[in-house]
């Protein structure tokens, strides 16, 4: 763990490599018949929540226009694939554990922010607003639960009531 500090100056390279690797896996899934994929939580970095190291704060980016979402939009379009991309969002100085839903045309349909934050993650994430957003896609109506939100049955039930065919 002490060697992690050496990553500080290389975080952008790390983000770019992890994003490329995950999008390659998404392309392979498309080749096997997938119509929608959900990438892993905070997929463009090692899973850092709870470690408390401020180094990771610089990975937060604009969830709708940042470099990661631009790369994911391009891959969604090139593969005609719906992609749910969980990432570390920076918006107006606040950081969120968010997921962006991108359709097969490479268009961002919207984003959701994780509502429930574990105590050890305070300072890394702000709680998102309550939302049961469901996104119309070519693969069906998609709802998203992020991380710890999965442990709250009201979150999944709310998405089901809102008409989700599939919940990631």
mmCIF file of the C-alpha atoms, coordinates in Angstrom:
data_MODEL
# 
_entry.id   MODEL 
# 
loop_
_atom_site.group_PDB 
_atom_site.id 
_atom_site.type_symbol 
_atom_site.label_atom_id 
_atom_site.label_alt_id 
_atom_site.label_comp_id 
_atom_site.label_asym_id 
_atom_site.label_entity_id 
_atom_site.label_seq_id 
_atom_site.pdbx_PDB_ins_code 
_atom_site.Cartn_x 
_atom_site.Cartn_y 
_atom_site.Cartn_z 
_atom_site.occupancy 
_atom_site.B_iso_or_equiv 
_atom_site.pdbx_formal_charge 
_atom_site.auth_seq_id 
_atom_site.auth_comp_id 
_atom_site.auth_asym_id 
_atom_site.auth_atom_id 
_atom_site.pdbx_PDB_model_num 
ATOM 1   C CA . UNK A 1 1   ? 0.000   0.000   0.000   1.00 0.00 ? 1   UNK A CA 1 
ATOM 2   C CA . UNK A 1 2   ? 2.880   2.394   0.637   1.00 0.00 ? 2   UNK A CA 1 
ATOM 3   C CA . UNK A 1 3   ? 3.853   2.106   -3.036  1.00 0.00 ? 3   UNK A CA 1 
ATOM 4   C CA . UNK A 1 4   ? 0.505   3.600   -4.102  1.00 0.00 ? 4   UNK A CA 1 
ATOM 5   C CA . UNK A 1 5   ? 1.885   7.111   -3.586  1.00 0.00 ? 5   UNK A CA 1 
ATOM 6   C CA . UNK A 1 6   ? 4.085   6.518   -6.624  1.00 0.00 ? 6   UNK A CA 1 
ATOM 7   C CA . UNK A 1 7   ? 0.937   6.530   -8.759  1.00 0.00 ? 7   UNK A CA 1 
ATOM 8   C CA . UNK A 1 8   ? 0.210   10.195  -7.972  1.00 0.00 ? 8   UNK A CA 1 
ATOM 9   C CA . UNK A 1 9   ? 1.967   11.679  -11.010 1.00 0.00 ? 9   UNK A CA 1 
ATOM 10  C CA . UNK A 1 10  ? 0.597   8.911   -13.261 1.00 0.00 ? 10  UNK A CA 1 
ATOM 11  C CA . UNK A 1 11  ? -3.107  9.059   -12.450 1.00 0.00 ? 11  UNK A CA 1 
ATOM 12  C CA . UNK A 1 12  ? -4.108  10.310  -15.908 1.00 0.00 ? 12  UNK A CA 1 
ATOM 13  C CA . UNK A 1 13  ? -2.187  7.443   -17.535 1.00 0.00 ? 13  UNK A CA 1 
ATOM 14  C CA . UNK A 1 14  ? -3.844  5.032   -15.105 1.00 0.00 ? 14  UNK A CA 1 
ATOM 15  C CA . UNK A 1 15  ? -7.298  6.426   -15.946 1.00 0.00 ? 15  UNK A CA 1 
ATOM 16  C CA . UNK A 1 16  ? -6.650  6.177   -19.664 1.00 0.00 ? 16  UNK A CA 1 
ATOM 17  C CA . UNK A 1 17  ? -5.305  2.587   -19.487 1.00 0.00 ? 17  UNK A CA 1 
ATOM 18  C CA . UNK A 1 18  ? -8.101  1.319   -17.233 1.00 0.00 ? 18  UNK A CA 1 
ATOM 19  C CA . UNK A 1 19  ? -10.711 2.962   -19.445 1.00 0.00 ? 19  UNK A CA 1 
ATOM 20  C CA . UNK A 1 20  ? -9.207  1.436   -22.601 1.00 0.00 ? 20  UNK A CA 1 
ATOM 21  C CA . UNK A 1 21  ? -9.077  -2.015  -20.984 1.00 0.00 ? 21  UNK A CA 1 
ATOM 22  C CA . UNK A 1 22  ? -12.699 -1.853  -19.813 1.00 0.00 ? 22  UNK A CA 1 
ATOM 23  C CA . UNK A 1 23  ? -13.911 -0.641  -23.197 1.00 0.00 ? 23  UNK A CA 1 
ATOM 24  C CA . UNK A 1 24  ? -12.046 -3.502  -24.863 1.00 0.00 ? 24  UNK A CA 1 
ATOM 25  C CA . UNK A 1 25  ? -13.922 -5.900  -22.578 1.00 0.00 ? 25  UNK A CA 1 
ATOM 26  C CA . UNK A 1 26  ? -17.204 -4.166  -23.485 1.00 0.00 ? 26  UNK A CA 1 
ATOM 27  C CA . UNK A 1 27  ? -16.392 -4.643  -27.171 1.00 0.00 ? 27  UNK A CA 1 
ATOM 28  C CA . UNK A 1 28  ? -15.718 -8.332  -26.548 1.00 0.00 ? 28  UNK A CA 1 
ATOM 29  C CA . UNK A 1 29  ? -19.065 -8.608  -24.745 1.00 0.00 ? 29  UNK A CA 1 
ATOM 30  C CA . UNK A 1 30  ? -20.768 -7.058  -27.768 1.00 0.00 ? 30  UNK A CA 1 
ATOM 31  C CA . UNK A 1 31  ? -19.070 -9.689  -29.919 1.00 0.00 ? 31  UNK A CA 1 
ATOM 32  C CA . UNK A 1 32  ? -20.669 -12.345 -27.714 1.00 0.00 ? 32  UNK A CA 1 
ATOM 33  C CA . UNK A 1 33  ? -24.120 -10.846 -28.182 1.00 0.00 ? 33  UNK A CA 1 
ATOM 34  C CA . UNK A 1 34  ? -24.436 -8.322  -25.342 1.00 0.00 ? 34  UNK A CA 1 
ATOM 35  C CA . UNK A 1 35  ? -26.691 -5.333  -26.017 1.00 0.00 ? 35  UNK A CA 1 
ATOM 36  C CA . UNK A 1 36  ? -25.948 -3.544  -22.751 1.00 0.00 ? 36  UNK A CA 1 
ATOM 37  C CA . UNK A 1 37  ? -22.972 -3.673  -20.373 1.00 0.00 ? 37  UNK A CA 1 
ATOM 38  C CA . UNK A 1 38  ? -22.304 -2.097  -17.013 1.00 0.00 ? 38  UNK A CA 1 
ATOM 39  C CA . UNK A 1 39  ? -18.687 -1.387  -16.206 1.00 0.00 ? 39  UNK A CA 1 
ATOM 40  C CA . UNK A 1 40  ? -17.414 -1.870  -12.659 1.00 0.00 ? 40  UNK A CA 1 
ATOM 41  C CA . UNK A 1 41  ? -17.836 0.765   -9.974  1.00 0.00 ? 41  UNK A CA 1 
ATOM 42  C CA . UNK A 1 42  ? -15.224 3.519   -10.471 1.00 0.00 ? 42  UNK A CA 1 
ATOM 43  C CA . UNK A 1 43  ? -13.805 1.407   -13.311 1.00 0.00 ? 43  UNK A CA 1 
ATOM 44  C CA . UNK A 1 44  ? -11.149 3.848   -14.461 1.00 0.00 ? 44  UNK A CA 1 
ATOM 45  C CA . UNK A 1 45  ? -9.041  3.506   -11.284 1.00 0.00 ? 45  UNK A CA 1 
ATOM 46  C CA . UNK A 1 46  ? -8.166  0.980   -8.608  1.00 0.00 ? 46  UNK A CA 1 
ATOM 47  C CA . UNK A 1 47  ? -11.047 0.827   -6.154  1.00 0.00 ? 47  UNK A CA 1 
ATOM 48  C CA . UNK A 1 48  ? -9.932  3.524   -3.701  1.00 0.00 ? 48  UNK A CA 1 
ATOM 49  C CA . UNK A 1 49  ? -12.963 4.429   -1.525  1.00 0.00 ? 49  UNK A CA 1 
ATOM 50  C CA . UNK A 1 50  ? -12.347 4.164   2.187   1.00 0.00 ? 50  UNK A CA 1 
ATOM 51  C CA . UNK A 1 51  ? -8.569  4.453   1.892   1.00 0.00 ? 51  UNK A CA 1 
ATOM 52  C CA . UNK A 1 52  ? -8.692  8.147   2.756   1.00 0.00 ? 52  UNK A CA 1 
ATOM 53  C CA . UNK A 1 53  ? -5.776  9.087   0.515   1.00 0.00 ? 53  UNK A CA 1 
ATOM 54  C CA . UNK A 1 54  ? -6.365  12.555  -0.982  1.00 0.00 ? 54  UNK A CA 1 
ATOM 55  C CA . UNK A 1 55  ? -4.329  11.548  -4.050  1.00 0.00 ? 55  UNK A CA 1 
ATOM 56  C CA . UNK A 1 56  ? -7.458  9.958   -5.564  1.00 0.00 ? 56  UNK A CA 1 
ATOM 57  C CA . UNK A 1 57  ? -9.473  13.182  -5.413  1.00 0.00 ? 57  UNK A CA 1 
ATOM 58  C CA . UNK A 1 58  ? -7.811  14.396  -8.613  1.00 0.00 ? 58  UNK A CA 1 
ATOM 59  C CA . UNK A 1 59  ? -9.434  11.540  -10.566 1.00 0.00 ? 59  UNK A CA 1 
ATOM 60  C CA . UNK A 1 60  ? -12.861 13.155  -10.229 1.00 0.00 ? 60  UNK A CA 1 
ATOM 61  C CA . UNK A 1 61  ? -14.118 14.628  -13.508 1.00 0.00 ? 61  UNK A CA 1 
ATOM 62  C CA . UNK A 1 62  ? -17.157 16.088  -15.227 1.00 0.00 ? 62  UNK A CA 1 
ATOM 63  C CA . UNK A 1 63  ? -19.487 13.102  -15.622 1.00 0.00 ? 63  UNK A CA 1 
ATOM 64  C CA . UNK A 1 64  ? -21.166 14.504  -18.725 1.00 0.00 ? 64  UNK A CA 1 
ATOM 65  C CA . UNK A 1 65  ? -18.237 16.050  -20.634 1.00 0.00 ? 65  UNK A CA 1 
ATOM 66  C CA . UNK A 1 66  ? -15.032 14.694  -19.068 1.00 0.00 ? 66  UNK A CA 1 
ATOM 67  C CA . UNK A 1 67  ? -12.398 12.571  -20.827 1.00 0.00 ? 67  UNK A CA 1 
ATOM 68  C CA . UNK A 1 68  ? -13.742 9.244   -19.580 1.00 0.00 ? 68  UNK A CA 1 
ATOM 69  C CA . UNK A 1 69  ? -17.331 9.803   -20.698 1.00 0.00 ? 69  UNK A CA 1 
ATOM 70  C CA . UNK A 1 70  ? -16.095 11.016  -24.098 1.00 0.00 ? 70  UNK A CA 1 
ATOM 71  C CA . UNK A 1 71  ? -14.163 7.773   -24.567 1.00 0.00 ? 71  UNK A CA 1 
ATOM 72  C CA . UNK A 1 72  ? -17.129 5.681   -23.415 1.00 0.00 ? 72  UNK A CA 1 
ATOM 73  C CA . UNK A 1 73  ? -19.514 7.546   -25.757 1.00 0.00 ? 73  UNK A CA 1 
ATOM 74  C CA . UNK A 1 74  ? -17.204 6.815   -28.687 1.00 0.00 ? 74  UNK A CA 1 
ATOM 75  C CA . UNK A 1 75  ? -17.032 3.117   -27.766 1.00 0.00 ? 75  UNK A CA 1 
ATOM 76  C CA . UNK A 1 76  ? -20.808 2.886   -27.318 1.00 0.00 ? 76  UNK A CA 1 
ATOM 77  C CA . UNK A 1 77  ? -21.326 4.347   -30.794 1.00 0.00 ? 77  UNK A CA 1 
ATOM 78  C CA . UNK A 1 78  ? -18.627 2.213   -32.451 1.00 0.00 ? 78  UNK A CA 1 
ATOM 79  C CA . UNK A 1 79  ? -20.047 -0.971  -30.909 1.00 0.00 ? 79  UNK A CA 1 
ATOM 80  C CA . UNK A 1 80  ? -23.749 -0.029  -31.071 1.00 0.00 ? 80  UNK A CA 1 
ATOM 81  C CA . UNK A 1 81  ? -23.824 -0.882  -27.370 1.00 0.00 ? 81  UNK A CA 1 
ATOM 82  C CA . UNK A 1 82  ? -25.608 0.610   -24.361 1.00 0.00 ? 82  UNK A CA 1 
ATOM 83  C CA . UNK A 1 83  ? -23.008 1.254   -21.653 1.00 0.00 ? 83  UNK A CA 1 
ATOM 84  C CA . UNK A 1 84  ? -23.500 2.107   -17.991 1.00 0.00 ? 84  UNK A CA 1 
ATOM 85  C CA . UNK A 1 85  ? -20.281 3.780   -16.869 1.00 0.00 ? 85  UNK A CA 1 
ATOM 86  C CA . UNK A 1 86  ? -19.782 4.313   -13.112 1.00 0.00 ? 86  UNK A CA 1 
ATOM 87  C CA . UNK A 1 87  ? -17.207 7.020   -12.494 1.00 0.00 ? 87  UNK A CA 1 
ATOM 88  C CA . UNK A 1 88  ? -15.884 9.552   -10.015 1.00 0.00 ? 88  UNK A CA 1 
ATOM 89  C CA . UNK A 1 89  ? -17.717 12.795  -10.704 1.00 0.00 ? 89  UNK A CA 1 
ATOM 90  C CA . UNK A 1 90  ? -16.685 16.370  -9.954  1.00 0.00 ? 90  UNK A CA 1 
ATOM 91  C CA . UNK A 1 91  ? -19.503 18.911  -10.175 1.00 0.00 ? 91  UNK A CA 1 
ATOM 92  C CA . UNK A 1 92  ? -19.296 22.446  -8.776  1.00 0.00 ? 92  UNK A CA 1 
ATOM 93  C CA . UNK A 1 93  ? -16.502 21.441  -6.402  1.00 0.00 ? 93  UNK A CA 1 
ATOM 94  C CA . UNK A 1 94  ? -18.385 18.406  -5.043  1.00 0.00 ? 94  UNK A CA 1 
ATOM 95  C CA . UNK A 1 95  ? -17.431 14.778  -5.681  1.00 0.00 ? 95  UNK A CA 1 
ATOM 96  C CA . UNK A 1 96  ? -19.906 11.971  -6.303  1.00 0.00 ? 96  UNK A CA 1 
ATOM 97  C CA . UNK A 1 97  ? -19.887 8.245   -7.001  1.00 0.00 ? 97  UNK A CA 1 
ATOM 98  C CA . UNK A 1 98  ? -21.934 8.460   -10.201 1.00 0.00 ? 98  UNK A CA 1 
ATOM 99  C CA . UNK A 1 99  ? -22.940 6.390   -13.192 1.00 0.00 ? 99  UNK A CA 1 
ATOM 100 C CA . UNK A 1 100 ? -23.623 7.687   -16.682 1.00 0.00 ? 100 UNK A CA 1 
ATOM 101 C CA . UNK A 1 101 ? -25.986 5.816   -19.008 1.00 0.00 ? 101 UNK A CA 1 
ATOM 102 C CA . UNK A 1 102 ? -24.961 6.045   -22.670 1.00 0.00 ? 102 UNK A CA 1 
ATOM 103 C CA . UNK A 1 103 ? -27.072 4.688   -25.498 1.00 0.00 ? 103 UNK A CA 1 
ATOM 104 C CA . UNK A 1 104 ? -25.960 2.746   -28.568 1.00 0.00 ? 104 UNK A CA 1 
ATOM 105 C CA . UNK A 1 105 ? -25.650 5.996   -30.537 1.00 0.00 ? 105 UNK A CA 1 
ATOM 106 C CA . UNK A 1 106 ? -23.056 7.278   -28.075 1.00 0.00 ? 106 UNK A CA 1 
ATOM 107 C CA . UNK A 1 107 ? -25.460 9.778   -26.508 1.00 0.00 ? 107 UNK A CA 1 
ATOM 108 C CA . UNK A 1 108 ? -25.484 10.398  -22.760 1.00 0.00 ? 108 UNK A CA 1 
ATOM 109 C CA . UNK A 1 109 ? -29.024 9.726   -21.565 1.00 0.00 ? 109 UNK A CA 1 
ATOM 110 C CA . UNK A 1 110 ? -28.337 10.881  -18.034 1.00 0.00 ? 110 UNK A CA 1 
ATOM 111 C CA . UNK A 1 111 ? -26.552 10.129  -14.804 1.00 0.00 ? 111 UNK A CA 1 
ATOM 112 C CA . UNK A 1 112 ? -27.326 8.970   -11.307 1.00 0.00 ? 112 UNK A CA 1 
ATOM 113 C CA . UNK A 1 113 ? -25.402 9.604   -8.113  1.00 0.00 ? 113 UNK A CA 1 
ATOM 114 C CA . UNK A 1 114 ? -25.002 7.169   -5.259  1.00 0.00 ? 114 UNK A CA 1 
ATOM 115 C CA . UNK A 1 115 ? -27.271 8.207   -2.415  1.00 0.00 ? 115 UNK A CA 1 
ATOM 116 C CA . UNK A 1 116 ? -25.880 6.239   0.542   1.00 0.00 ? 116 UNK A CA 1 
ATOM 117 C CA . UNK A 1 117 ? -22.270 6.897   1.543   1.00 0.00 ? 117 UNK A CA 1 
ATOM 118 C CA . UNK A 1 118 ? -20.485 4.654   4.030   1.00 0.00 ? 118 UNK A CA 1 
ATOM 119 C CA . UNK A 1 119 ? -18.888 6.531   6.955   1.00 0.00 ? 119 UNK A CA 1 
ATOM 120 C CA . UNK A 1 120 ? -15.347 5.602   5.888   1.00 0.00 ? 120 UNK A CA 1 
ATOM 121 C CA . UNK A 1 121 ? -15.999 7.223   2.483   1.00 0.00 ? 121 UNK A CA 1 
ATOM 122 C CA . UNK A 1 122 ? -16.958 10.622  3.905   1.00 0.00 ? 122 UNK A CA 1 
ATOM 123 C CA . UNK A 1 123 ? -14.738 13.251  2.338   1.00 0.00 ? 123 UNK A CA 1 
ATOM 124 C CA . UNK A 1 124 ? -14.437 11.286  -0.882  1.00 0.00 ? 124 UNK A CA 1 
ATOM 125 C CA . UNK A 1 125 ? -18.111 11.410  -1.901  1.00 0.00 ? 125 UNK A CA 1 
ATOM 126 C CA . UNK A 1 126 ? -21.142 13.573  -1.309  1.00 0.00 ? 126 UNK A CA 1 
ATOM 127 C CA . UNK A 1 127 ? -24.511 11.807  -1.160  1.00 0.00 ? 127 UNK A CA 1 
ATOM 128 C CA . UNK A 1 128 ? -26.493 12.187  -4.366  1.00 0.00 ? 128 UNK A CA 1 
ATOM 129 C CA . UNK A 1 129 ? -30.054 13.368  -4.559  1.00 0.00 ? 129 UNK A CA 1 
ATOM 130 C CA . UNK A 1 130 ? -32.771 10.722  -4.250  1.00 0.00 ? 130 UNK A CA 1 
ATOM 131 C CA . UNK A 1 131 ? -33.505 9.453   -7.732  1.00 0.00 ? 131 UNK A CA 1 
ATOM 132 C CA . UNK A 1 132 ? -35.263 6.549   -9.322  1.00 0.00 ? 132 UNK A CA 1 
ATOM 133 C CA . UNK A 1 133 ? -34.303 7.530   -12.860 1.00 0.00 ? 133 UNK A CA 1 
ATOM 134 C CA . UNK A 1 134 ? -34.976 4.908   -15.506 1.00 0.00 ? 134 UNK A CA 1 
ATOM 135 C CA . UNK A 1 135 ? -33.469 5.295   -18.965 1.00 0.00 ? 135 UNK A CA 1 
ATOM 136 C CA . UNK A 1 136 ? -35.141 4.141   -22.200 1.00 0.00 ? 136 UNK A CA 1 
ATOM 137 C CA . UNK A 1 137 ? -32.563 2.223   -24.255 1.00 0.00 ? 137 UNK A CA 1 
ATOM 138 C CA . UNK A 1 138 ? -32.541 -0.187  -27.180 1.00 0.00 ? 138 UNK A CA 1 
ATOM 139 C CA . UNK A 1 139 ? -31.876 -2.935  -24.614 1.00 0.00 ? 139 UNK A CA 1 
ATOM 140 C CA . UNK A 1 140 ? -34.830 -2.005  -22.397 1.00 0.00 ? 140 UNK A CA 1 
ATOM 141 C CA . UNK A 1 141 ? -35.540 0.346   -19.530 1.00 0.00 ? 141 UNK A CA 1 
ATOM 142 C CA . UNK A 1 142 ? -32.352 0.605   -17.441 1.00 0.00 ? 142 UNK A CA 1 
ATOM 143 C CA . UNK A 1 143 ? -32.087 1.597   -13.783 1.00 0.00 ? 143 UNK A CA 1 
ATOM 144 C CA . UNK A 1 144 ? -28.855 1.964   -11.836 1.00 0.00 ? 144 UNK A CA 1 
ATOM 145 C CA . UNK A 1 145 ? -27.947 1.289   -8.192  1.00 0.00 ? 145 UNK A CA 1 
ATOM 146 C CA . UNK A 1 146 ? -24.384 2.260   -7.335  1.00 0.00 ? 146 UNK A CA 1 
ATOM 147 C CA . UNK A 1 147 ? -22.279 0.466   -4.750  1.00 0.00 ? 147 UNK A CA 1 
ATOM 148 C CA . UNK A 1 148 ? -23.658 0.686   -1.239  1.00 0.00 ? 148 UNK A CA 1 
ATOM 149 C CA . UNK A 1 149 ? -27.098 1.712   -2.538  1.00 0.00 ? 149 UNK A CA 1 
ATOM 150 C CA . UNK A 1 150 ? -27.635 -1.955  -3.473  1.00 0.00 ? 150 UNK A CA 1 
ATOM 151 C CA . UNK A 1 151 ? -27.915 -2.741  0.235   1.00 0.00 ? 151 UNK A CA 1 
ATOM 152 C CA . UNK A 1 152 ? -31.095 -0.686  0.513   1.00 0.00 ? 152 UNK A CA 1 
ATOM 153 C CA . UNK A 1 153 ? -34.076 -2.581  -0.887  1.00 0.00 ? 153 UNK A CA 1 
ATOM 154 C CA . UNK A 1 154 ? -36.032 0.659   -1.285  1.00 0.00 ? 154 UNK A CA 1 
ATOM 155 C CA . UNK A 1 155 ? -33.586 1.722   -3.995  1.00 0.00 ? 155 UNK A CA 1 
ATOM 156 C CA . UNK A 1 156 ? -34.191 -1.333  -6.185  1.00 0.00 ? 156 UNK A CA 1 
ATOM 157 C CA . UNK A 1 157 ? -37.914 -1.345  -5.405  1.00 0.00 ? 157 UNK A CA 1 
ATOM 158 C CA . UNK A 1 158 ? -38.133 2.317   -6.440  1.00 0.00 ? 158 UNK A CA 1 
ATOM 159 C CA . UNK A 1 159 ? -36.450 1.556   -9.760  1.00 0.00 ? 159 UNK A CA 1 
ATOM 160 C CA . UNK A 1 160 ? -38.828 -1.357  -10.346 1.00 0.00 ? 160 UNK A CA 1 
ATOM 161 C CA . UNK A 1 161 ? -41.838 0.883   -9.596  1.00 0.00 ? 161 UNK A CA 1 
ATOM 162 C CA . UNK A 1 162 ? -40.398 3.441   -12.039 1.00 0.00 ? 162 UNK A CA 1 
ATOM 163 C CA . UNK A 1 163 ? -40.494 0.764   -14.759 1.00 0.00 ? 163 UNK A CA 1 
ATOM 164 C CA . UNK A 1 164 ? -36.933 -0.580  -14.934 1.00 0.00 ? 164 UNK A CA 1 
ATOM 165 C CA . UNK A 1 165 ? -36.616 -3.812  -16.921 1.00 0.00 ? 165 UNK A CA 1 
ATOM 166 C CA . UNK A 1 166 ? -33.063 -4.299  -15.685 1.00 0.00 ? 166 UNK A CA 1 
ATOM 167 C CA . UNK A 1 167 ? -31.219 -2.794  -12.724 1.00 0.00 ? 167 UNK A CA 1 
ATOM 168 C CA . UNK A 1 168 ? -27.440 -2.568  -12.606 1.00 0.00 ? 168 UNK A CA 1 
# 
